[in-house]
């Protein structure tokens, strides 16, 4: 951190600038404060000479929208953004974003202070980043933004500040003709081979990052720089210093073949099954790092607002200022930022002498923050802010434009591209400034393993020229000469080259071109047009979003009433949300801890609370009728009503139990009287919620303590109702008697009499089971799904499942049965024959139970929901329509939400719930 310079802007919108935080290749970061609220922020302002390049401006804005989309959890939430400049070349408002300030240290700086991280901290770091990668990859995007400077260590867990190539840039340069050259700091084997990056590329870089955090160095730095690309592509990583418990996982991330690398979800689960937030509870940073984070926070809080800004009227803070010295300067070759260092510089620190060429400075997260909102896809794609604010969707992974892109660096670009001058690295935090004397091939924690100047190929200026190290051409076969592309003249060129930064990969180079042209000014100076509302794989814009108040307890149950209301119950009350607008209409404390059920006729909302049945007005929630259990079931004193087992029209089925005292028998003469016994009696009930009367009850075996068995209706037929008991509510005696097999009970529809109890094949106590009105039962048997005649238990057909998985509860839909597996495969089979119609994957990590299924009102869209995401399929052929992840969801205290998604469908809408957040999406 340092004092503001003469040409630094003093205000960004409502924020007053207090100090320079750091600077990177493409942006400068400032500590700022909203005078009206006292809120501290970190402003990322694009360098004016880069903002004047249209392709940079578009990508910067797209990355800002991505930051909004990813906000929450391990991504700092954006607070504000500057208005896009319509004519950046003419001195318009500079590009900037504001994010909430979180005290944190860059990983590189942390390693410099305390050395390699201990195993627990490594697990939390890796799991947190992998959780973000899993969200990014689920949307079909690639991150390309991991580096020691883009990952921060905060008191409660890691933070990620870059989401694309701009964030990982070592230097950025505006060149003549509207061109932009960006130098990257890492390579993967597939990039060296000239292949496109994918989600697996992010996993390779994650492996490098974890190895660096575990050892203070990287696994491919031993040897001459000119062979760096060969080592990355061919050599096995050096992981001897990595903790043994993590060695295998990190090695799998560093596999040469992208197909052999694990998914981000697998890595997250392998590092911290309870999640990074759960493992980090109680603190996770070594003491020196915790002290450094606290010191940084104190220094920021101590910054004072300049008197002229403190005296400004509050209204002025909301007006974006455009000071004269904030306007873009004439395009120039961008130097490597002098604050791209391993630690923030104290305000009274003196500048350090420039180091020799062979001591490249570690990349500071300033350039990471420049892309804190970076898009993982094509920077030219502008996304609808109204959608991306809520959805984890975005452009597909970048695809090379063959006529204008090749991965090997052309000679003419190598010769024409001037490199950045050497950097002045800062001393570690709290250490006095002193000249740095690097040793060839030596290495200290927190920095890259430096190479002598002679090891790097000389650029046009030679080793002593203005470049800290030239871009290195990769040893690839000559690319075929591209055919002339008339459209290329209408695009702006973006060149990306790899360089030695951040302590990840030293040496190597790659180039990607995203269009070029002499006529770029005529088309690219205009803001990018908005895309169509729904892109392939992107969730549609929600009709509305409802956030359950943080001041209330989390929702317990949800139900739809007459396709008009969403009824939500919690520990404190029942409430209703208008399904047309997403606005809360009323709340009623009487419904606390209740269970919402289908409509009680056309005029009333039914809720079963722990002590009574309630009938509420749909307009205002007023209690219209109230039936207490002590009155309705006065012959069962102390009745406890269990979970509702199911419903059909006005009839609900539920279990209940109460405790009775059984008197000890009269003793024989001369014998002592025995003790009275407390015995639990349980019943299965049918109740009409329109007529408000009990239809029947039948005694059933009591369940595990406290005694109420948990039933679930699996099928309703004209003569009977088929019921399954949850395995968790079975008594130990019942479990022993069942010998590992589950059973189904049949109760008469009119009288409630138990008709029979049957077992089906080898279906277990926990096996998912469902049935239809025709008398067929469908049950998970081992890893297969089997159909049986319900009355005779005769097997009808079998569908094979995937190895090591099992089926979840199937969904019956006309002539089809929709299936779901723990391996995240969703499909459809014919009810009559069991013939497989289609089977598709949700493409999320295979942990936890199988996704739950919901069908849209029209039956055309199948929704699969689990703990990671919601996936929509075409019910007819299994085409994946879109995916959704509620990235911004967080609990009131800020911790990440781990609750599974739930879905409810009505008409042409599906309501997606994750804990307190509800989204109404249009569906076919």
Secondary structure, 3 states (H helix, E strand, C coil): CECCCCCCCCEECCEEEEEEEEECCCEEEEEEEECCCCEEEEEEEECHHHHCCHHHHHHHHHHHHHHHHHCECCECCEEEECCCCCCHHHCCCCCEEEEECCCEEEHHHHHHHHCCCCHHHHHHHHHHHHHHHHHHHHCCCCCCCCCCCCEEEECCEEEECCCCCCCCEEEEEEECCCEEEEEECCCCHHHHCCCCCCHHHHHHHHHHHHHHHHHCCCCCCCCCHHHHHHHHHHCCCCCCCCCHHHHHHHHHHCCCCHHHCCCHHHHHHHHCCCCHHHHCCCCCCCHHHHHHHHHHHHHHHHCCCCHHHHCCCHHHHHCCCCCHHHCCCCCCCCCCCCCCCCCCCCCCCCCCCCCCCCCCCCCCCHHHHHCCCCCCCCCCCECCHHHHCCCCCCCCCCCCCCCCCCCCCCHHHHHHCCCCCCCCCCCCCCCCCCCCCCCCCCCCCCCCCCCCHHHCCCCCCCCCCCCCCCCCCCCCCCCCCCCCCHHHHHCCCEEEEECCECCCECCCCCCCECCCCCCHHHHHCCCCCECCCCCCEECCCCCEEEECCCCCCCEEEEEEECCCEEEEEECCCEEEEECCCCCEEEEEHHHCCCEECCCECCCEEEEECCCEEEEEECCCCCEEEEEEHHHHCCCCCCCEEEEEEEEECCEEEEEEEEEEEECCCCCCCCCCCCCCEEEEEEEEEEEECCCCEEEEEEEECCCCCCCCCCEEEEEECCCEEEEEECHHHCCHHHHHHHCCEEEEEEEECCCCCEEEEEEEEEEECCCCEEECCCCEEEEEECCEEEEEECCCCCEEEEECCCCCCCECCCEEECCEEEEEECCCEEEEEECCCCCEEEEEECCCCCCCCCCEEEECCCCCEEEEECCCCEEEEECCCCCEEEEECCCCCECCCCCECCCCEEEEEECCEEEEEECCEEEEEECC
